[in-house]
Amino acid sequence: DTAVSQTPKYLVTQMGNDKSIKCEQNLGHDTMYWYKQDSKKFLKIMFSYNNKELIINETVPNRFSPKSPDKAHLNLHINSLELGDSAVYFCASSPQRTGQGYTFGSGTRLTVV
Amino acid sequence: SQQGEEDPQALSIQEGENATMNCSYKTSINNLQWYRQNSGRGLVHLILIRSNEREKHSGRLRVTLDTSKKSSSLLITASRAADTASYFCATDNNSQFYFGTGTSLTVIP
């Protein structure tokens, strides 16, 4: 069973729409993350939650809003999608904030048309 | 920026050869990690080396860390076609975690 699972795997949507990506981990980790990987494979952290509390919020447009109903879930909601939002979004988790390796989900490829 | 930079950006070798990738970073770190990403997949954690360690081994992987030069290297010995992937270093300074730009490794059978 996948330890960090994200859905959907692919998402194609029109500009201006609102969409959500879900992430769940069954590892009992305290910290979860969202990363964005652009076409040049550069990975940039977007958000980090530790036990449902936001601890990192990088310079991300307000259109992106993470929601953590419990420490096993961290969903990403995106409002008013723009062409530049097209990327692969990865969810990850780690046992604690630092000092441990991350476990990544398999990614959600978002294409905005 | 804490971001690490891998070098080279792309590397192509014959199966059986060794592959060496380097990572440089800018500020002090708590630890440095290496990840592999196969095409279209998520990242897989390979190895973590702490700031007080100089070398670490895991199977065919050997990682070195030189904190005075702010650099790390990943050596894959006796490469296999299945090692074809992108390799990223990631630096952890206790408050932030940043990935480098990645090295794309192609192992030719």
Interface residues (C-beta under 8 A of the other chain):
Chain A: V4 Y33 Y35 K40 K41 F42 L43 K44 I45 S48 I56 F90 A92 R97 T98 G99 Q100 G101 Y102 T103 F104 G105 S106 G107
Chain B: N30 N31 Q33 Y35 Q37 G40 R41 G42 L43 V44 H45 L48 S86 F88 A90 D92 N94 S95 Q96 F97 Y98 F99 T101 G102 S104
